[in-house]
């Protein structure tokens, strides 16, 4: 009996080792690997019943989503903060070059820096896909980024976010929201950040402190 159990464990270990070694760029091997992983995972609902604002407990997925939505909305600060002597009104000033420096090479470099293990946003575009195709899809995102900058409008998908509650303790107040947004939206944020930092440094907008 013990010998049989040892043999089963050894055979399982050999199978898993073979699956890992064979995983590469072969599509069929990847499908086999992930089918095995998914088949051996045990899923469980980690969010128990929650109490709404009226004191009622709910264990339905929709009910829990509504409780989280109401709580996160109640603690979200939509204000712009205090406006006073410390926050003066900004004035529009003529700028010699107000164009966003977007070129395919910059976009390609940022796509290649993406972490393929990160989650995708509501637009359904996975960072692994963008990274794999970085050499051939840089032109379309570059055009979209330029048009977005010139029109001062962002695509609708970039304004959406998937919010997931991360467990801390057994109460809605002890969950913190984690937001997943569009990967391309993050890319243009990096481009704008780099351009802003370059402007601040080159034009000495902010003095040394």
N, CA, C and O of each residue as an XYZ file, in Angstrom:
836
protein
N       0.825     -1.196      0.000
C       0.000      0.000      0.000
C       0.870      1.262      0.000
O       0.647      2.172     -0.799
N       1.854      1.313      0.891
C       2.754      2.458      0.962
C       3.568      2.590     -0.314
O       3.798      3.692     -0.814
N       4.011      1.416     -0.843
C       4.803      1.418     -2.074
C       3.981      1.964     -3.248
O       4.502      2.699     -4.087
N       2.707      1.604     -3.299
C       1.835      2.079     -4.378
C       1.649      3.587     -4.298
O       1.637      4.273     -5.320
N       1.503      4.103     -3.073
C       1.330      5.544     -2.894
C       2.579      6.293     -3.318
O       2.507      7.354     -3.939
N       3.741      5.717     -2.969
C       5.006      6.342     -3.357
C       5.145      6.356     -4.868
O       5.601      7.342     -5.446
N       4.751      5.257     -5.512
C       4.841      5.187     -6.979
C       3.928      6.210     -7.636
O       4.300      6.831     -8.631
N       2.720      6.387     -7.076
C       1.784      7.360     -7.643
C       2.342      8.780     -7.534
O       2.262      9.564     -8.479
N       2.906      9.095     -6.375
C       3.498     10.421     -6.178
C       4.675     10.649     -7.119
O       4.858     11.741     -7.656
N       5.477      9.589     -7.310
C       6.638      9.696     -8.200
C       6.186      9.905     -9.646
O       6.746     10.726    -10.373
N       5.158      9.145    -10.051
C       4.637      9.279    -11.413
C       4.044     10.665    -11.640
O       4.200     11.243    -12.715
N       3.357     11.199    -10.616
C       2.777     12.536    -10.725
C       3.873     13.587    -10.844
O       3.769     14.521    -11.639
N       4.933     13.424    -10.039
C       6.048     14.371    -10.091
C       6.730     14.338    -11.450
O       7.114     15.379    -11.982
N       6.879     13.143    -12.011
C       7.493     13.011    -13.336
C       6.641     13.664    -14.414
O       7.161     14.313    -15.322
N       5.313     13.485    -14.305
C       4.403     14.090    -15.272
C       4.474     15.612    -15.208
O       4.551     16.281    -16.238
N       4.448     16.154    -13.993
C       4.506     17.599    -13.839
C       5.837     18.165    -14.322
O       5.880     19.240    -14.921
N       6.923     17.439    -14.061
C       8.231     17.881    -14.540
C       8.274     17.895    -16.066
O       8.841     18.806    -16.670
N       7.677     16.894    -16.677
C       7.638     16.822    -18.146
C       6.819     17.968    -18.721
O       7.204     18.569    -19.724
N       5.671     18.275    -18.079
C       4.828     19.366    -18.561
C       5.561     20.704    -18.489
O       5.475     21.520    -19.407
N       6.278     20.917    -17.391
C       7.009     22.168    -17.221
C       8.116     22.299    -18.254
O       8.312     23.371    -18.825
N       8.843     21.209    -18.498
C       9.955     21.246    -19.456
C       9.474     21.462    -20.883
O      10.177     22.059    -21.698
N       8.278     20.975    -21.181
C       7.779     21.062    -22.552
C       7.089     22.386    -22.861
O       6.813     22.695    -24.020
N       6.810     23.169    -21.813
C       6.137     24.447    -22.038
C       7.108     25.415    -22.703
O       8.189     25.683    -22.178
N       6.728     25.916    -23.820
C       7.554     26.877    -24.558
C       6.657     27.693    -25.447
O       5.621     28.192    -25.007
N       7.044     27.831    -26.692
C       6.221     28.571    -27.641
C       5.196     27.683    -28.334
O       4.376     28.168    -29.115
N       5.242     26.369    -28.048
C       4.296     25.458    -28.676
C       2.905     25.651    -28.066
O       2.722     25.501    -26.858
N       1.941     25.982    -28.905
C       0.598     26.300    -28.420
C      -0.065     25.090    -27.775
O      -0.703     25.224    -26.730
N       0.073     23.919    -28.373
C      -0.582     22.720    -27.841
C      -0.029     22.345    -26.476
O      -0.776     21.918    -25.596
N       1.293     22.504    -26.295
C       1.903     22.181    -25.012
C       1.420     23.145    -23.931
O       1.212     22.744    -22.786
N       1.244     24.414    -24.292
C       0.734     25.390    -23.332
C      -0.688     25.053    -22.918
O      -1.040     25.149    -21.743
N      -1.507     24.657    -23.891
C      -2.897     24.295    -23.585
C      -2.936     23.105    -22.632
O      -3.705     23.091    -21.672
N      -2.095     22.103    -22.908
C      -2.035     20.924    -22.037
C      -1.600     21.299    -20.627
O      -2.148     20.801    -19.644
N      -0.609     22.179    -20.538
C      -0.083     22.590    -19.231
C      -1.153     23.298    -18.409
O      -1.364     22.962    -17.243
N      -1.829     24.275    -19.008
C      -2.815     25.042    -18.254
C      -4.069     24.227    -17.957
O      -4.728     24.472    -16.946
N      -4.417     23.266    -18.808
C      -5.522     22.374    -18.505
C      -5.217     21.548    -17.264
O      -6.087     21.327    -16.422
N      -3.984     21.098    -17.162
C      -3.578     20.314    -15.993
C      -3.608     21.184    -14.728
O      -4.092     20.754    -13.681
N      -3.089     22.403    -14.839
C      -3.072     23.309    -13.683
C      -4.487     23.634    -13.233
O      -4.800     23.555    -12.045
N      -5.343     24.001    -14.181
C      -6.716     24.368    -13.829
C      -7.490     23.188    -13.262
O      -8.338     23.356    -12.385
N      -7.197     21.998    -13.764
C      -7.886     20.806    -13.275
C      -7.501     20.426    -11.865
O      -8.245     19.718    -11.187
N      -6.333     20.891    -11.410
C      -5.868     20.546    -10.067
C      -6.034     21.680     -9.063
O      -5.672     21.541     -7.895
N      -6.584     22.801     -9.522
C      -6.812     23.929     -8.607
C      -8.163     23.778     -7.931
O      -9.140     23.361     -8.554
N      -8.209     24.116     -6.671
C      -9.433     24.075     -5.899
C      -9.892     25.509     -5.638
O      -9.277     26.258     -4.879
N     -10.987     25.855     -6.293
C     -11.509     27.199     -6.138
C     -12.449     27.268     -4.936
O     -13.178     26.321     -4.642
N     -12.415     28.398     -4.258
C     -13.322     28.598     -3.138
C     -13.664     30.079     -3.034
O     -12.878     30.953     -3.400
N     -14.829     30.320     -2.537
C     -15.290     31.692     -2.382
C     -14.688     32.260     -1.097
O     -15.070     31.851     -0.001
N     -13.760     33.190     -1.223
C     -13.065     33.695     -0.049
C     -13.813     34.840      0.623
O     -13.421     35.283      1.703
N     -14.886     35.324     -0.002
C     -15.663     36.416      0.584
C     -16.943     35.833      1.164
O     -17.809     35.354      0.433
N     -17.050     35.879      2.470
C     -18.221     35.339      3.144
C     -19.387     36.307      3.098
O     -19.319     37.322      2.406
N     -20.463     36.007      3.828
C     -21.631     36.903      3.870
C     -21.243     38.285      4.369
O     -20.416     38.420      5.271
N     -21.844     39.309      3.778
C     -21.542     40.693      4.146
C     -22.809     41.379      4.652
O     -23.923     41.017      4.273
N     -22.617     42.361      5.502
C     -23.728     43.105      6.072
C     -23.878     44.435      5.348
O     -22.925     45.207      5.240
N     -25.092     44.693      4.852
C     -25.309     45.952      4.147
C     -25.589     47.076      5.135
O     -25.552     46.865      6.347
N     -25.872     48.278      4.616
C     -26.061     49.449      5.476
C     -27.305     49.348      6.347
O     -27.436     50.066      7.339
N     -28.223     48.451      5.972
C     -29.442     48.258      6.771
C     -29.295     47.142      7.799
O     -30.238     46.828      8.526
N     -28.098     46.543      7.854
C     -27.863     45.488      8.826
C     -28.244     44.110      8.358
O     -28.219     43.165      9.146
N     -28.601     43.962      7.079
C     -28.990     42.660      6.549
C     -27.778     41.938      5.979
O     -26.933     42.548      5.323
N     -27.700     40.642      6.233
C     -26.611     39.838      5.688
C     -26.977     39.327      4.301
O     -28.119     38.935      4.061
N     -26.026     39.330      3.406
C     -26.235     38.795      2.066
C     -25.073     37.899      1.688
O     -23.913     38.230      1.934
N     -25.395     36.751      1.084
C     -24.349     35.840      0.643
C     -24.392     35.620     -0.867
O     -23.649     34.798     -1.404
N     -25.285     36.373     -1.557
C     -25.358     36.287     -3.014
C     -24.257     37.145     -3.636
O     -23.897     38.194     -3.103
N     -23.729     36.683     -4.773
C     -22.648     37.420     -5.437
C     -23.094     38.840     -5.800
O     -22.349     39.800     -5.605
N     -24.307     38.964     -6.326
C     -24.794     40.291     -6.710
C     -24.956     41.178     -5.486
O     -24.603     42.357     -5.512
N     -25.488     40.607     -4.421
C     -25.681     41.380     -3.204
C     -24.364     41.847     -2.616
O     -24.251     42.987     -2.165
N     -23.362     40.968     -2.617
C     -22.054     41.345     -2.092
C     -21.400     42.411     -2.960
O     -20.731     43.312     -2.453
N     -21.598     42.304     -4.274
C     -21.045     43.317     -5.174
C     -21.682     44.685     -4.905
O     -20.998     45.708     -4.933
N     -22.990     44.696     -4.647
C     -23.677     45.955     -4.355
C     -23.212     46.548     -3.027
O     -23.071     47.765     -2.906
N     -22.972     45.682     -2.020
C     -22.491     46.166     -0.724
C     -21.114     46.802     -0.883
O     -20.855     47.884     -0.356
N     -20.221     46.110     -1.625
C     -18.887     46.661     -1.847
C     -18.961     47.960     -2.634
O     -18.260     48.922     -2.320
N     -19.813     47.988     -3.663
C     -19.938     49.187     -4.478
C     -20.399     50.382     -3.663
O     -19.870     51.484     -3.815
N     -21.391     50.167     -2.793
C     -21.898     51.257     -1.969
C     -20.837     51.735     -0.983
O     -20.704     52.937     -0.749
N     -20.081     50.803     -0.404
C     -19.062     51.191      0.574
C     -17.910     51.935     -0.090
O     -17.479     52.979      0.400
N     -17.411     51.404     -1.203
C     -16.295     52.060     -1.882
C     -16.686     53.449     -2.372
O     -15.875     54.374     -2.340
N     -17.945     53.595     -2.831
C     -18.413     54.905     -3.287
C     -18.522     55.885     -2.120
O     -18.295     57.083     -2.287
N     -18.872     55.371     -0.934
C     -19.049     56.261      0.220
C     -17.727     56.810      0.741
O     -17.694     57.897      1.318
N     -16.634     56.069      0.544
C     -15.341     56.531      1.062
C     -14.485     57.170     -0.022
O     -13.386     57.649      0.255
N     -14.990     57.179     -1.268
C     -14.224     57.772     -2.357
C     -14.358     59.278     -2.318
O     -15.469     59.808     -2.291
N     -13.234     59.970     -2.316
C     -13.223     61.428     -2.236
C     -13.197     62.016     -3.635
O     -12.217     61.861     -4.365
N     -14.279     62.694     -4.008
C     -14.364     63.290     -5.349
C     -13.996     64.761     -5.355
O     -14.019     65.403     -6.405
N     -13.658     65.301     -4.195
C     -13.331     66.718     -4.130
C     -11.959     67.015     -4.703
O     -11.133     66.116     -4.861
N     -11.722     68.272     -5.010
C     -10.440     68.707     -5.551
C      -9.481     69.159     -4.459
O      -8.367     69.601     -4.742
N      -9.928     69.045     -3.186
C      -9.067     69.472     -2.101
C      -9.257     70.950     -1.810
O     -10.007     71.632     -2.508
N      -8.588     71.444     -0.795
C      -8.735     72.853     -0.415
C      -8.158     73.783     -1.472
O      -7.122     73.500     -2.074
N      -8.834     74.878     -1.681
C      -8.338     75.886     -2.606
C      -8.059     77.142     -1.810
O      -8.984     77.759     -1.281
N      -6.826     77.521     -1.720
C      -6.476     78.700     -0.944
C      -5.133     79.226     -1.374
O      -4.726     79.076     -2.526
N      -4.450     79.844     -0.434
C      -3.152     80.428     -0.744
C      -2.136     79.371     -1.128
O      -1.201     79.648     -1.879
N      -2.317     78.147     -0.612
C      -1.371     77.078     -0.916
C      -1.657     76.440     -2.265
O      -0.792     75.769     -2.828
N      -2.861     76.641     -2.792
C      -3.229     76.054     -4.083
C      -3.725     77.161     -5.008
O      -4.931     77.275     -5.228
N      -2.840     77.966     -5.547
C      -3.270     79.093     -6.392
C      -3.799     78.598     -7.733
O      -3.481     77.500     -8.189
N      -4.608     79.439     -8.339
C      -5.134     79.126     -9.664
C      -3.986     79.134    -10.676
O      -3.145     80.032    -10.678
N      -3.974     78.127    -11.524
C      -2.948     78.059    -12.561
C      -3.406     78.846    -13.778
O      -4.577     78.791    -14.154
N      -2.496     79.571    -14.387
C      -2.824     80.383    -15.546
C      -2.296     79.709    -16.806
O      -1.234     79.086    -16.813
N      -3.081     79.857    -17.876
C      -2.635     79.330    -19.164
C      -1.520     80.213    -19.703
O      -1.627     81.439    -19.738
N      -0.453     79.558    -20.119
C       0.668     80.297    -20.683
C       1.008     79.738    -22.049
O       0.863     78.544    -22.309
N       1.461     80.625    -22.912
C       1.833     80.183    -24.251
C       3.021     79.236    -24.170
O       4.001     79.500    -23.473
N       2.919     78.156    -24.878
C       3.990     77.152    -24.871
C       4.464     76.945    -26.300
O       3.667     76.791    -27.225
N       5.762     76.945    -26.454
C       6.311     76.801    -27.804
C       5.979     75.438    -28.407
O       5.767     75.315    -29.613
N       5.938     74.436    -27.566
C       5.683     73.092    -28.081
C       4.783     72.340    -27.107
O       5.238     71.820    -26.088
N       3.503     72.293    -27.443
C       2.563     71.606    -26.578
C       2.158     70.245    -27.144
O       1.143     69.674    -26.747
N       2.957     69.741    -28.066
C       2.688     68.443    -28.653
C       3.263     67.332    -27.775
O       4.329     67.478    -27.177
N       2.543     66.237    -27.715
C       3.030     65.081    -26.963
C       4.016     64.309    -27.840
O       3.648     63.842    -28.918
N       5.270     64.170    -27.385
C       6.277     63.483    -28.206
C       6.057     61.978    -28.227
O       6.644     61.237    -27.439
N       5.204     61.544    -29.140
C       4.912     60.113    -29.268
C       5.523     59.608    -30.565
O       5.253     60.150    -31.636
N       6.333     58.588    -30.470
C       6.859     57.950    -31.664
C       6.798     56.445    -31.463
O       6.819     55.970    -30.328
N       6.722     55.696    -32.546
C       6.597     54.235    -32.437
C       7.697     53.580    -31.626
O       7.451     52.574    -30.960
N       8.901     54.122    -31.664
C      10.003     53.511    -30.912
C       9.757     53.608    -29.404
O      10.011     52.661    -28.660
N       9.259     54.771    -28.968
C       8.951     54.935    -27.545
C       7.851     53.984    -27.116
O       7.937     53.346    -26.066
N       6.810     53.896    -27.943
C       5.704     52.992    -27.634
C       6.188     51.549    -27.604
O       5.805     50.780    -26.723
N       7.024     51.185    -28.561
C       7.553     49.812    -28.605
C       8.353     49.490    -27.349
O       8.206     48.412    -26.774
N       9.193     50.418    -26.925
C      10.003     50.178    -25.729
C       9.120     49.981    -24.499
O       9.392     49.118    -23.664
N       8.059     50.787    -24.391
C       7.163     50.659    -23.246
C       6.372     49.357    -23.288
O       6.113     48.749    -22.249
N       5.992     48.934    -24.478
C       5.274     47.657    -24.598
C       6.173     46.483    -24.222
O       5.719     45.520    -23.603
N       7.439     46.565    -24.595
C       8.376     45.495    -24.260
C       8.672     45.441    -22.764
O       9.126     44.416    -22.258
N       8.417     46.541    -22.057
C       8.649     46.576    -20.615
C       7.465     46.062    -19.806
O       7.546     45.954    -18.583
N       6.360     45.743    -20.490
C       5.169     45.275    -19.781
C       5.430     43.940    -19.095
O       6.174     43.098    -19.599
N       4.810     43.768    -17.953
C       4.904     42.505    -17.217
C       3.807     41.573    -17.718
O       2.628     41.851    -17.495
N       4.159     40.468    -18.392
C       3.137     39.575    -18.948
C       2.319     38.849    -17.888
O       1.294     38.245    -18.205
N       2.755     38.901    -16.646
C       2.031     38.222    -15.564
C       0.980     39.122    -14.918
O       0.212     38.665    -14.072
N       0.938     40.402    -15.310
C      -0.053     41.311    -14.759
C      -1.423     41.047    -15.385
O      -1.536     40.425    -16.441
N      -2.451     41.534    -14.709
C      -3.821     41.331    -15.182
C      -4.173     42.366    -16.246
O      -3.581     43.443    -16.312
N      -5.150     42.011    -17.077
C      -5.607     42.933    -18.109
C      -6.732     43.796    -17.559
O      -7.304     43.497    -16.510
N      -7.041     44.863    -18.273
C      -8.106     45.766    -17.865
C      -9.434     45.376    -18.468
O      -9.547     44.317    -19.084
N     -10.450     46.222    -18.300
C     -11.788     45.916    -18.826
C     -11.847     45.808    -20.341
O     -12.790     45.230    -20.881
N     -10.836     46.364    -21.046
C     -10.854     46.301    -22.515
C     -10.491     44.916    -23.036
O     -10.630     44.656    -24.231
N     -10.026     44.017    -22.158
C      -9.737     42.644    -22.565
C      -8.418     42.458    -23.284
O      -8.158     41.377    -23.811
N      -7.567     43.492    -23.322
C      -6.268     43.387    -23.986
C      -5.212     43.039    -22.940
O      -4.911     43.845    -22.060
N      -4.660     41.848    -23.040
C      -3.718     41.358    -22.025
C      -2.317     41.900    -22.294
O      -1.909     41.988    -23.452
N      -1.567     42.266    -21.245
C      -0.203     42.758    -21.455
C       0.711     41.748    -22.125
O       1.662     42.131    -22.807
N       0.436     40.465    -21.942
C       1.244     39.445    -22.611
C       1.105     39.557    -24.124
O       2.085     39.418    -24.856
N      -0.124     39.810    -24.591
C      -0.372     39.963    -26.026
C       0.337     41.188    -26.571
O       0.965     41.128    -27.628
N       0.241     42.308    -25.850
C       0.889     43.541    -26.301
C       2.403     43.383    -26.347
O       3.053     43.883    -27.264
N       2.962     42.695    -25.368
C       4.408     42.505    -25.335
C       4.865     41.596    -26.464
O       5.884     41.859    -27.102
N       4.116     40.529    -26.714
C       4.481     39.589    -27.781
C       4.442     40.260    -29.150
O       5.258     39.953    -30.019
N       3.484     41.183    -29.344
C       3.285     41.817    -30.655
C       3.867     43.229    -30.714
O       3.517     44.011    -31.598
N       4.752     43.553    -29.774
C       5.285     44.917    -29.691
C       5.962     45.367    -30.983
O       5.910     46.550    -31.320
N       6.590     44.454    -31.705
C       7.330     44.822    -32.917
C       6.421     45.133    -34.102
O       6.865     45.739    -35.077
N       5.152     44.726    -34.029
C       4.286     44.873    -35.202
C       3.055     45.741    -34.959
O       2.340     46.050    -35.913
N       2.783     46.145    -33.725
C       1.549     46.904    -33.454
C       1.827     48.285    -32.868
O       0.925     48.913    -32.313
N       3.054     48.760    -32.986
C       3.377     50.049    -32.347
C       2.718     51.247    -33.039
O       2.424     52.246    -32.382
N       2.487     51.167    -34.331
C       1.942     52.315    -35.064
C       0.514     52.661    -34.643
O       0.251     53.829    -34.355
N      -0.432     51.701    -34.590
C      -1.805     52.056    -34.191
C      -1.898     52.707    -32.805
O      -2.565     53.734    -32.677
N      -1.256     52.152    -31.753
C      -1.326     52.847    -30.460
C      -0.732     54.252    -30.513
O      -1.233     55.160    -29.851
N       0.337     54.439    -31.300
C       0.949     55.761    -31.404
C      -0.039     56.768    -31.979
O      -0.125     57.901    -31.504
N      -0.776     56.357    -32.993
C      -1.773     57.244    -33.606
C      -2.891     57.559    -32.612
O      -3.333     58.703    -32.503
N      -3.340     56.533    -31.893
C      -4.406     56.739    -30.904
C      -3.941     57.695    -29.816
O      -4.699     58.569    -29.394
N      -2.695     57.538    -29.354
C      -2.164     58.418    -28.309
C      -2.124     59.867    -28.788
O      -2.497     60.774    -28.044
N      -1.677     60.092    -30.019
C      -1.585     61.449    -30.558
C      -2.974     62.077    -30.703
O      -3.184     63.236    -30.345
N      -3.916     61.297    -31.233
C      -5.274     61.820    -31.399
C      -5.912     62.115    -30.042
O      -6.631     63.102    -29.891
N      -5.651     61.267    -29.072
C      -6.195     61.480    -27.734
C      -5.641     62.764    -27.120
O      -6.370     63.517    -26.474
N      -4.355     63.004    -27.325
C      -3.725     64.215    -26.791
C      -4.260     65.466    -27.475
O      -4.563     66.460    -26.815
N      -4.375     65.415    -28.791
C      -4.821     66.584    -29.553
C      -6.292     66.912    -29.288
O      -6.663     68.082    -29.199
N      -7.124     65.880    -29.162
C      -8.558     66.099    -28.948
C      -8.913     66.281    -27.478
O     -10.031     66.666    -27.137
N      -7.931     65.995    -26.607
C      -8.143     66.076    -25.156
C      -9.255     65.146    -24.714
O      -9.990     65.450    -23.775
N      -9.379     64.032    -25.377
C     -10.372     63.021    -25.032
C      -9.702     61.655    -24.997
O      -8.802     61.377    -25.790
N     -10.137     60.815    -24.086
C      -9.596     59.463    -23.965
C     -10.638     58.469    -24.449
O     -11.835     58.688    -24.265
N     -10.196     57.370    -25.068
C     -11.144     56.333    -25.468
C     -11.964     55.850    -24.270
O     -11.484     55.840    -23.137
N     -13.188     55.457    -24.539
C     -14.101     55.062    -23.455
C     -13.536     53.915    -22.626
O     -13.708     53.890    -21.408
N     -12.859     52.959    -23.278
C     -12.313     51.801    -22.554
C     -11.251     52.216    -21.540
O     -11.053     51.530    -20.537
N     -10.570     53.326    -21.791
C      -9.523     53.773    -20.868
C     -10.119     54.385    -19.602
O      -9.426     54.521    -18.594
N     -11.394     54.751    -19.651
C     -12.039     55.358    -18.495
C     -12.676     54.316    -17.577
O     -13.139     54.645    -16.485
N     -12.697     53.064    -18.023
C     -13.306     52.001    -17.240
C     -12.265     51.335    -16.347
O     -11.067     51.377    -16.628
N     -12.735     50.731    -15.285
C     -11.846     50.026    -14.363
C     -12.595     48.865    -13.727
O     -13.777     48.976    -13.402
N     -11.900     47.762    -13.557
C     -12.445     46.635    -12.811
C     -11.921     46.742    -11.382
O     -10.711     46.749    -11.155
N     -12.833     46.826    -10.430
C     -12.450     46.987     -9.024
C     -12.654     45.669     -8.298
O     -13.754     45.117     -8.294
N     -11.595     45.166     -7.687
C     -11.636     43.900     -6.962
C     -11.353     44.160     -5.487
O     -10.352     44.797     -5.158
N     -12.218     43.677     -4.591
C     -11.957     43.868     -3.157
C     -10.912     42.876     -2.657
O     -11.035     41.671     -2.879
N      -9.899     43.379     -1.990
C      -8.839     42.536     -1.428
C      -9.080     42.377      0.066
O      -9.249     43.358      0.790
N      -9.093     41.136      0.512
C      -9.451     40.810      1.889
C      -8.440     41.333      2.902
O      -7.228     41.220      2.717
N      -8.973     41.911      3.982
C      -8.150     42.273      5.140
C      -8.745     41.653      6.402
O      -8.059     40.951      7.145
N     -10.060     41.928      6.637
C     -10.773     41.320      7.755
C     -12.221     41.092      7.343
O     -12.636     41.517      6.265
N     -12.984     40.429      8.191
C     -14.346     40.023      7.857
C     -15.362     41.154      7.932
O     -16.340     41.055      8.673
N     -15.149     42.213      7.184
C     -16.096     43.314      7.173
C     -15.786     44.173      5.953
O     -14.636     44.260      5.522
N     -16.824     44.810      5.397
C     -16.591     45.624      4.201
C     -15.573     46.721      4.458
O     -14.822     47.093      3.556
N     -15.538     47.253      5.696
C     -14.608     48.329      6.011
C     -13.172     47.832      6.042
O     -12.237     48.633      6.064
N     -12.991     46.536      6.044
C     -11.654     45.976      6.116
C     -11.230     45.329      4.798
O     -10.319     44.501      4.766
N     -11.893     45.712      3.723
C     -11.479     45.334      2.379
C     -10.961     46.590      1.690
O     -11.499     47.679      1.891
N      -9.948     46.444      0.902
C      -9.470     47.595      0.145
C      -9.655     47.322     -1.342
O      -9.405     46.204     -1.792
N     -10.080     48.302     -2.107
C     -10.307     48.093     -3.541
C      -9.008     48.143     -4.341
O      -8.166     49.015     -4.128
N      -8.863     47.205     -5.255
C      -7.739     47.201     -6.192
C      -8.314     47.416     -7.588
O      -9.238     46.717     -8.002
N      -7.764     48.382     -8.303
C      -8.317     48.777     -9.599
C      -7.461     48.247    -10.741
O      -6.237     48.376    -10.731
N      -8.128     47.647    -11.728
C      -7.463     47.191    -12.945
C      -7.959     48.057    -14.096
O      -9.154     48.084    -14.389
N      -7.035     48.768    -14.753
C      -7.398     49.644    -15.858
C      -6.719     49.163    -17.139
O      -5.920     48.226    -17.128
N      -7.056     49.820    -18.225
C      -6.509     49.450    -19.531
C      -4.986     49.543    -19.539
O      -4.415     50.510    -19.035
N      -4.336     48.538    -20.109
C      -2.873     48.531    -20.189
C      -2.392     49.673    -21.087
O      -1.406     50.339    -20.774
N      -3.088     49.897    -22.199
C      -2.702     50.999    -23.093
C      -2.903     52.346    -22.410
O      -2.157     53.292    -22.666
N      -3.910     52.436    -21.541
C      -4.092     53.655    -20.772
C      -2.903     53.917    -19.858
O      -2.501     55.065    -19.667
N      -2.340     52.854    -19.294
C      -1.152     52.999    -18.448
C       0.056     53.427    -19.279
O       0.897     54.196    -18.814
N       0.133     52.925    -20.508
C       1.268     53.268    -21.376
C       1.278     54.761    -21.689
O       2.319     55.411    -21.597
N       0.115     55.305    -22.060
C       0.087     56.740    -22.375
C       0.318     57.573    -21.108
O       0.844     58.682    -21.191
N      -0.066     57.055    -19.948
C       0.231     57.761    -18.701
C       1.745     57.883    -18.512
O       2.235     58.923    -18.074
N       2.479     56.828    -18.840
C       3.940     56.869    -18.715
C       4.544     57.855    -19.701
O       5.508     58.551    -19.380
N       3.975     57.916    -20.908
C       4.480     58.860    -21.903
C       4.262     60.296    -21.437
O       5.160     61.132    -21.543
N       3.062     60.580    -20.920
C       2.750     61.925    -20.425
C       3.624     62.273    -19.222
O       4.100     63.402    -19.102
N       3.834     61.300    -18.333
C       4.682     61.536    -17.159
C       6.107     61.868    -17.579
O       6.710     62.802    -17.048
N       6.650     61.107    -18.533
C       8.007     61.375    -19.005
C       8.122     62.733    -19.652
O       9.110     63.437    -19.440
N       7.118     63.124    -20.450
C       7.137     64.429    -21.101
C       7.033     65.551    -20.075
O       7.694     66.582    -20.206
N       6.194     65.348    -19.044
C       6.037     66.365    -18.000
C       7.326     66.548    -17.207
O       7.744     67.674    -16.938
N       7.948     65.444    -16.839
C       9.202     65.521    -16.091
C      10.293     66.211    -16.905
O      11.077     66.992    -16.366
N      10.339     65.921    -18.203
C      11.332     66.548    -19.074
C      11.094     68.060    -19.154
O      12.043     68.844    -19.125
N       9.829     68.461    -19.255
C       9.499     69.892    -19.313
C       9.893     70.592    -18.012
O      10.467     71.681    -18.039
N       9.583     69.967    -16.878
C       9.906     70.573    -15.580
C      11.408     70.717    -15.391
O      11.881     71.716    -14.849
N      12.152     69.714    -15.840
C      13.610     69.759    -15.671
C      14.280     70.713    -16.657
O      15.154     71.493    -16.278
N      13.868     70.649    -17.925
C      14.514     71.469    -18.949
C      14.229     72.962    -18.758
O      15.113     73.797    -18.951
N      12.991     73.291    -18.376
C      12.599     74.699    -18.233
C      12.717     75.201    -16.799
O      12.335     76.331    -16.494
N      13.249     74.356    -15.923
C      13.443     74.721    -14.518
C      12.182     75.331    -13.938
O      12.213     76.398    -13.325
N      11.078     74.640    -14.140
C       9.784     75.129    -13.634
C       9.766     75.050    -12.121
O       9.238     75.940    -11.453
N      10.349     73.973    -11.570
C      10.405     73.793    -10.125
C      11.845     73.932     -9.688
O      12.718     73.208    -10.168
N      12.097     74.852     -8.785
C      13.453     75.079     -8.320
C      13.943     73.964     -7.418
O      13.154     73.159     -6.922
N      15.231     73.921     -7.212
C      15.813     72.927     -6.321
C      15.468     73.259     -4.876
O      15.534     74.414     -4.456
N      15.099     72.232     -4.129
C      14.746     72.451     -2.731
C      15.782     71.825     -1.817
O      15.657     71.906     -0.595
